[in-house]
Amino acid sequence: VLLTVLLVCVGLETSWSMYENLKDSGDREEYIAWMDDTERAMQEIEAAEKESRNLSVVGENTGNGKNTGEGKNTGEGKNTGSGIPFFRTEFRRVQTINDGALYHYNGFSHFSSLCPGGICTLMEHLGVPAAGNSFIYYDTSPLIDAVFDVRYVLSRGEEFPEEDLTWKLTPFRRTGSVYSAKNERVLPIGFMAGEDILDWETIDSEPFEVQNDFVHRAAGTDKDVFRKILPEAITAHNMEVEDVNEVGDEFNYYLEDPFDLASIPWVHAEFIMDRDQFVTLYVDAANAAHVDCSFGDMEESWSLSSGRGVFQIGNMKEGEVLAVDFRLTDRGEFEPSYRGYGEISVFAAGWDDEAFQEAYDRLSRQTLQVERFKDTEIRGRVTAKEDGILFTSIPYTAGWKAFVDGKAADVIGLGDNGVVGVAVSNGT
């Protein structure tokens, strides 16, 4: 009798607890509020892509070289089924980490307990907010958008900021409350890269250098897409610091008394622009929850995901000063002290669009023409001008198999087992 009563009590308590938690954390109205407009926006996008592809095919069939359009430029050619080539879409600011599943599009952000660790680690080193089993589309660079084929970006209820439109996006249209913009410079799900990509160095604390190294090795150019901006001053308050490098933008810190909650540890950094440029900031501070930035009349505060993040500051003029502040006060609700030590990185870089355009032009010349695409199978045709590596934006896992001209080929884990690559010899 006692056991029966106990089981009934446990069952009632579990049911009540589940109901209360779901009610608080899963407001269904919030999730479905944007679904209809997003569905219509995707229908319009897919219709435009299908029409663009048909025009491209007509142009090639008639021999009119001026009318090859996007189909020839990206090399995505035939795609059995819907006639729409594979591409990714993402909201500028995600509502959930799995918005692709919520809104039924091929997305970028991803959370799964079974997510391959390599892709999450690669994203982290590229500067994408990432944890052990997830990563989020947030203030990415044109290079990341291109490599991972993020062709359309959506916005809920508000137009895109001017910085996004001048930097990498072109307004597409408005569908109800959803705005859409197009990235004109994307690469398909596979493209040829130089064999140096096998030595791509991704284990770097500076995501701008990881992206630069990709451009050098994949596109065979010595130009950097990101130019580092050295800090004018970085000051740490209420803590002891030990520099990791000569510049001083990486350092370890220690708190003399972590239980003294009145002595708030915080960091202030300043960067002076040496030219007119579009500026991106990276902060890695595991014990910080927010970062505040200001220059001129601009003041902005951003949340840090897992203590790190890349943020688009925008266009800055020569001589302007970018000020960055963040507090190292992120702690658990019941923790009686700050965390006594940690590592800090504060990097700023200017974007070189000419260098990116050169790399993009090189990489877009030898791309995979997708002929068949399913959840578990991708078939396509690529013409390689020389022996190299077919770089794909498919997350690496041991379950994939590759076949070149019907013969089994090795699946290579590129970017420290982040994405799938296949060795391809000269020819079609």
C-alpha positions as CSV (number, residue, x, y, z in Angstrom):
1,V,0.0,0.0,0.0
2,L,2.8,2.4,0.9
3,L,4.6,1.7,-2.4
4,T,1.4,2.3,-4.4
5,V,0.8,5.6,-2.6
6,L,4.4,6.6,-3.1
7,L,4.2,5.9,-6.9
8,V,1.0,7.9,-7.2
9,C,2.6,10.8,-5.4
10,V,5.7,10.7,-7.6
11,G,3.5,10.5,-10.7
12,L,1.4,13.5,-9.6
13,E,4.4,15.5,-8.7
14,T,6.2,14.7,-12.0
15,S,3.1,15.6,-14.1
16,W,2.6,18.9,-12.2
17,S,6.2,19.9,-12.5
18,M,6.3,19.1,-16.2
19,Y,3.2,21.1,-16.8
20,E,4.4,24.1,-14.9
21,N,7.8,24.1,-16.6
22,L,6.4,23.7,-20.1
23,K,3.9,26.4,-19.4
24,D,6.7,28.8,-18.4
25,S,9.3,28.0,-21.0
26,G,7.3,27.0,-24.1
27,D,4.7,29.6,-24.9
28,R,3.3,28.1,-28.2
29,E,1.9,31.4,-29.4
30,E,5.4,32.9,-29.5
31,Y,6.7,30.0,-31.6
32,I,3.9,30.1,-34.2
33,A,3.6,33.8,-34.5
34,W,6.0,34.0,-37.4
35,M,5.3,30.7,-39.1
36,D,2.7,31.8,-41.7
37,D,4.8,34.8,-42.9
38,T,8.0,32.8,-42.9
39,E,6.4,30.0,-44.9
40,R,5.2,32.5,-47.5
41,A,8.6,34.2,-47.6
42,M,10.3,30.9,-48.3
43,Q,7.8,30.1,-51.1
44,E,8.6,33.5,-52.7
45,I,12.3,32.8,-52.3
46,E,12.1,29.3,-53.8
47,A,10.0,30.6,-56.7
48,A,12.6,33.3,-57.4
49,E,15.4,30.7,-57.2
50,K,13.6,28.4,-59.6
51,E,12.9,31.2,-62.0
52,S,16.6,32.3,-61.8
53,R,17.8,28.8,-62.5
54,N,15.4,28.3,-65.5
55,L,16.7,31.6,-67.0
56,S,20.3,30.4,-66.5
57,V,19.6,27.1,-68.3
58,V,17.9,29.0,-71.2
59,G,20.8,31.3,-71.4
60,E,23.3,28.4,-71.7
61,N,21.1,26.4,-74.1
62,T,20.8,29.4,-76.5
63,G,24.5,30.1,-76.3
64,N,23.9,33.6,-75.0
65,G,26.8,34.0,-72.6
66,K,25.3,37.1,-71.1
67,N,22.4,35.3,-69.7
68,T,24.0,32.5,-67.8
69,G,23.3,34.2,-64.5
70,E,23.5,32.6,-61.1
71,G,23.2,29.1,-62.3
72,K,26.5,29.2,-64.1
73,N,28.3,31.4,-61.6
74,T,27.6,29.1,-58.6
75,G,27.8,25.9,-60.7
76,E,24.7,24.4,-59.1
77,G,23.1,23.4,-62.4
78,K,20.7,20.5,-62.5
79,N,18.8,19.5,-59.4
80,T,16.3,16.8,-59.9
81,G,13.0,17.2,-58.1
82,S,11.9,20.7,-57.3
83,G,14.4,22.3,-59.7
84,I,15.6,24.5,-56.8
85,P,19.3,24.2,-56.0
86,F,20.4,23.6,-52.4
87,F,21.0,26.7,-50.3
88,R,20.7,27.7,-46.7
89,T,18.5,30.3,-45.0
90,E,18.7,31.7,-41.5
91,F,17.1,34.4,-39.4
92,R,19.4,37.3,-38.6
93,R,18.5,36.8,-34.9
94,V,17.4,33.3,-34.1
95,Q,14.3,32.6,-32.0
96,T,15.5,29.0,-31.3
97,I,18.7,27.3,-32.0
98,N,16.8,25.0,-34.3
99,D,14.9,27.6,-36.4
100,G,15.4,25.5,-39.5
101,A,13.3,22.7,-38.0
102,L,10.7,25.2,-36.6
103,Y,10.3,27.0,-39.9
104,H,11.1,24.2,-42.4
105,Y,14.1,25.6,-44.2
106,N,17.7,24.4,-44.6
107,G,19.3,26.4,-41.9
108,F,22.7,27.1,-40.4
109,S,22.1,27.1,-36.6
110,H,21.9,23.7,-34.9
111,F,21.5,22.1,-31.6
112,S,21.5,18.3,-31.0
113,S,22.8,16.1,-28.3
114,L,24.2,13.9,-31.1
115,C,25.8,16.8,-33.0
116,P,29.3,15.8,-34.3
117,G,31.9,17.5,-32.0
118,G,34.1,18.6,-34.9
119,I,31.7,21.0,-36.5
120,C,30.9,22.7,-33.2
121,T,34.7,23.1,-32.5
122,L,35.3,24.5,-36.0
123,M,32.4,27.0,-35.6
124,E,33.9,28.1,-32.3
125,H,37.3,28.7,-33.8
126,L,35.6,30.6,-36.7
127,G,34.1,32.9,-34.2
128,V,30.5,31.6,-34.4
129,P,28.8,31.3,-31.0
130,A,29.1,27.6,-30.2
131,A,29.0,25.1,-27.4
132,G,29.8,21.4,-27.2
133,N,26.7,20.4,-29.2
134,S,25.3,23.6,-30.8
135,F,26.2,26.7,-32.8
136,I,24.2,29.8,-33.7
137,Y,24.0,32.1,-36.7
138,Y,24.9,35.5,-35.3
139,D,26.9,38.4,-36.9
140,T,28.8,36.1,-39.2
141,S,31.2,37.4,-41.9
142,P,30.6,37.3,-45.7
143,L,33.2,34.6,-45.8
144,I,31.3,32.3,-43.4
145,D,28.1,33.0,-45.3
146,A,29.8,32.1,-48.6
147,V,31.5,28.9,-47.4
148,F,28.3,27.6,-45.7
149,D,26.0,28.7,-48.6
150,V,23.8,31.0,-46.5
151,R,22.0,32.6,-49.5
152,Y,19.0,34.3,-47.7
153,V,18.7,36.0,-44.4
154,L,15.4,36.8,-42.7
155,S,14.4,39.4,-40.2
156,R,11.3,39.4,-37.9
157,G,9.3,42.6,-37.9
158,E,12.1,45.0,-38.7
159,E,14.1,46.1,-41.7
160,F,17.8,45.1,-41.9
161,P,20.3,47.5,-40.4
162,E,22.2,49.7,-42.9
163,E,25.5,48.0,-41.9
164,D,24.2,44.6,-43.0
165,L,23.0,46.0,-46.4
166,T,26.2,47.9,-47.1
167,W,28.4,45.0,-46.0
168,K,27.0,41.8,-47.4
169,L,23.3,41.7,-48.1
170,T,20.9,43.0,-50.8
171,P,17.2,43.6,-49.8
172,F,15.0,41.0,-51.4
173,R,11.4,41.7,-50.3
174,R,8.9,42.0,-47.5
175,T,6.4,39.3,-46.8
176,G,4.0,40.4,-44.2
177,S,6.1,40.9,-41.0
178,V,9.1,39.0,-42.4
179,Y,11.8,40.9,-44.3
180,S,14.2,38.9,-46.5
181,A,17.6,39.8,-47.9
182,K,19.9,38.0,-50.3
183,N,23.6,37.2,-50.2
184,E,24.8,37.5,-53.8
185,R,28.2,35.9,-53.0
186,V,27.7,32.4,-51.8
187,L,29.3,29.1,-52.8
188,P,27.4,25.9,-53.3
189,I,27.5,23.0,-50.9
190,G,30.8,21.8,-52.6
191,F,33.6,23.6,-54.3
192,M,37.3,22.9,-55.2
193,A,40.0,24.1,-52.9
194,G,43.8,23.8,-53.1
195,E,45.4,20.8,-51.5
196,D,46.9,23.2,-48.9
197,I,43.4,23.2,-47.3
198,L,44.5,19.9,-45.7
199,D,46.8,22.0,-43.5
200,W,44.2,24.6,-42.6
201,E,45.1,25.7,-39.1
202,T,41.8,26.1,-37.1
203,I,43.1,25.7,-33.5
204,D,43.7,29.4,-33.1
205,S,42.3,31.7,-30.4
206,E,41.8,34.4,-33.0
207,P,38.9,33.7,-35.4
208,F,40.0,36.4,-37.8
209,E,43.3,34.5,-38.4
210,V,41.4,31.2,-38.8
211,Q,39.3,32.8,-41.6
212,N,42.4,34.4,-43.1
213,D,44.2,31.1,-43.2
214,F,41.2,29.5,-44.9
215,V,41.4,32.1,-47.7
216,H,45.1,31.6,-48.1
217,R,44.9,27.8,-48.3
218,A,41.6,27.3,-50.2
219,A,41.8,30.1,-52.7
220,G,45.6,30.3,-53.0
221,T,45.8,34.0,-52.2
222,D,48.1,35.7,-49.8
223,K,45.7,38.6,-49.0
224,D,43.9,38.8,-45.7
225,V,40.1,39.3,-45.6
226,F,40.5,40.6,-42.0
227,R,43.1,43.2,-41.0
228,K,43.9,43.2,-37.3
229,I,43.4,46.5,-35.5
230,L,45.9,46.7,-32.6
231,P,44.4,48.0,-29.3
232,E,45.5,51.4,-28.2
233,A,44.9,50.5,-24.6
234,I,43.4,47.6,-22.6
235,T,42.9,48.2,-18.8
236,A,41.8,45.6,-16.3
237,H,40.2,46.8,-13.0
238,N,40.0,45.0,-9.6
239,M,42.1,42.1,-10.9
240,E,45.7,40.9,-11.5
241,V,46.6,40.2,-15.1
242,E,49.3,38.3,-16.9
243,D,49.7,38.9,-20.6
244,V,49.7,35.9,-23.0
245,N,51.1,37.8,-26.0
246,E,53.1,41.0,-26.6
247,V,50.1,43.0,-27.9
248,G,48.2,42.5,-24.6
249,D,44.9,41.6,-26.2
250,E,45.1,38.1,-24.7
251,F,45.7,37.7,-21.0
252,N,45.0,35.6,-17.9
253,Y,43.4,37.3,-14.8
254,Y,43.2,36.5,-11.1
255,L,41.0,38.0,-8.4
256,E,42.6,38.5,-5.0
257,D,39.3,38.1,-3.2
258,P,36.5,36.5,-5.3
259,F,34.1,36.8,-2.4
260,D,34.3,40.6,-2.4
261,L,31.3,41.2,-4.6
262,A,31.5,44.9,-4.2
263,S,34.8,45.0,-6.1
264,I,33.5,44.4,-9.6
265,P,36.2,43.0,-12.0
266,W,35.8,44.7,-15.4
267,V,37.8,45.3,-18.6
268,H,38.0,48.4,-20.8
269,A,39.6,48.4,-24.3
270,E,40.1,51.1,-26.9
271,F,40.9,50.8,-30.6
272,I,41.7,53.8,-32.8
273,M,41.0,53.4,-36.5
274,D,44.0,53.8,-38.8
275,R,41.7,54.0,-41.9
276,D,38.0,54.0,-42.9
277,Q,36.8,50.4,-42.6
278,F,34.0,48.1,-41.6
279,V,34.9,46.8,-38.1
280,T,34.2,43.5,-36.4
281,L,34.9,42.8,-32.7
282,Y,35.6,39.4,-31.0
283,V,35.4,39.0,-27.3
284,D,36.2,35.8,-25.4
285,A,35.6,36.1,-21.7
286,A,34.0,33.1,-20.1
287,N,32.9,34.9,-17.0
288,A,31.2,37.8,-18.8
289,A,27.5,37.9,-19.8
290,H,27.4,41.2,-21.8
291,V,29.8,43.5,-23.7
292,D,29.2,47.2,-24.2
293,C,30.6,49.1,-27.2
294,S,30.5,52.7,-28.2
295,F,32.0,55.1,-30.8
296,G,30.7,58.5,-31.9
297,D,27.0,58.5,-31.2
298,M,26.7,54.7,-31.3
299,E,26.1,52.8,-28.1
300,E,25.3,49.1,-28.2
301,S,25.1,46.2,-25.7
302,W,25.3,42.6,-26.8
303,S,24.9,39.3,-24.9
304,L,27.8,36.8,-25.0
305,S,27.0,33.2,-25.8
306,S,29.1,30.9,-23.6
307,G,31.2,33.9,-22.9
308,R,32.3,34.6,-26.5
309,G,31.0,36.2,-29.6
310,V,31.7,38.1,-32.8
311,F,29.9,41.5,-33.3
312,Q,29.5,43.7,-36.3
313,I,30.4,47.2,-35.1
314,G,29.9,48.8,-38.5
315,N,31.6,51.4,-40.7
316,M,34.1,53.6,-38.8
317,K,36.1,56.5,-39.9
318,E,39.9,57.0,-39.6
319,G,40.7,58.4,-36.2
320,E,37.5,57.3,-34.5
321,V,37.8,55.4,-31.2
322,L,36.0,52.1,-30.4
323,A,35.5,51.7,-26.7
324,V,34.7,48.2,-25.3
325,D,33.7,47.4,-21.7
326,F,32.6,44.2,-20.0
327,R,32.2,42.9,-16.5
328,L,33.4,39.5,-15.3
329,T,30.4,39.0,-13.0
330,D,28.6,36.1,-14.7
331,R,28.0,33.5,-11.9
332,G,25.4,31.0,-10.9
333,E,22.4,32.2,-9.0
334,F,23.5,30.5,-5.8
335,E,27.3,31.0,-6.2
336,P,28.6,33.2,-3.3
337,S,31.6,34.5,-5.2
338,Y,33.0,35.6,-8.6
339,R,35.1,33.1,-10.4
340,G,38.7,33.6,-9.2
341,Y,40.6,33.4,-12.5
342,G,40.1,33.1,-16.2
343,E,41.3,34.0,-19.7
344,I,40.4,37.1,-21.7
345,S,40.7,37.9,-25.5
346,V,39.6,41.1,-27.1
347,F,40.3,41.4,-30.9
348,A,39.2,43.9,-33.5
349,A,39.6,43.7,-37.2
350,G,38.7,45.6,-40.4
351,W,37.1,43.8,-43.3
352,D,38.9,43.9,-46.7
353,D,36.1,43.3,-49.3
354,E,38.5,43.4,-52.3
355,A,40.5,40.6,-50.8
356,F,37.3,38.6,-50.2
357,Q,36.1,39.3,-53.7
358,E,39.3,37.9,-55.2
359,A,39.1,34.8,-53.1
360,Y,35.4,34.3,-53.9
361,D,36.0,34.7,-57.6
362,R,38.7,32.0,-57.5
363,L,36.6,29.5,-55.5
364,S,33.5,30.0,-57.6
365,R,35.2,28.9,-60.8
366,Q,35.2,25.2,-59.8
367,T,32.0,24.3,-58.0
368,L,29.8,21.2,-57.5
369,Q,26.8,21.1,-59.9
370,V,24.2,19.4,-57.6
371,E,22.2,16.9,-59.6
372,R,20.4,15.1,-56.8
373,F,19.9,16.2,-53.2
374,K,18.3,14.2,-50.4
375,D,18.8,14.0,-46.6
376,T,21.2,11.1,-47.0
377,E,22.6,11.5,-50.5
378,I,24.1,14.2,-52.6
379,R,25.1,13.7,-56.2
380,G,26.8,16.2,-58.4
381,R,29.4,17.0,-61.0
382,V,32.5,19.1,-60.7
383,T,35.2,19.9,-63.2
384,A,38.6,20.3,-61.5
385,K,41.3,22.2,-63.4
386,E,43.9,20.4,-61.3
387,D,44.2,17.8,-58.5
388,G,42.7,19.2,-55.3
389,I,40.2,18.8,-52.5
390,L,36.4,19.1,-52.9
391,F,35.5,21.2,-49.9
392,T,31.9,20.7,-48.7
393,S,29.9,22.4,-46.0
394,I,28.6,19.1,-44.8
395,P,29.3,18.5,-41.1
396,Y,31.9,15.7,-40.8
397,T,30.8,12.4,-39.3
398,A,32.1,8.9,-39.8
399,G,28.8,7.8,-41.4
400,W,29.4,9.6,-44.8
401,K,30.8,7.7,-47.7
402,A,32.1,9.2,-50.9
403,F,32.3,7.9,-54.5
404,V,34.1,9.6,-57.4
405,D,33.0,8.2,-60.8
406,G,31.4,5.3,-59.0
407,K,34.6,4.3,-57.1
408,A,34.9,4.6,-53.4
409,A,37.0,7.5,-52.2
410,D,38.3,8.6,-48.8
411,V,36.2,11.0,-46.8
412,I,38.5,13.6,-45.3
413,G,37.7,15.6,-42.2
414,L,38.7,19.2,-43.0
415,G,39.1,21.9,-40.3
416,D,40.0,19.4,-37.6
417,N,37.1,17.1,-38.6
418,G,34.7,20.0,-38.9
419,V,33.4,19.4,-42.5
420,V,33.6,16.7,-45.2
421,G,36.2,16.9,-47.9
422,V,37.0,14.5,-50.8
423,A,40.2,14.3,-52.9
424,V,39.4,14.9,-56.6
425,S,41.8,14.5,-59.5
426,N,42.1,16.7,-62.6
427,G,39.0,16.5,-64.9
428,T,35.3,16.0,-64.7
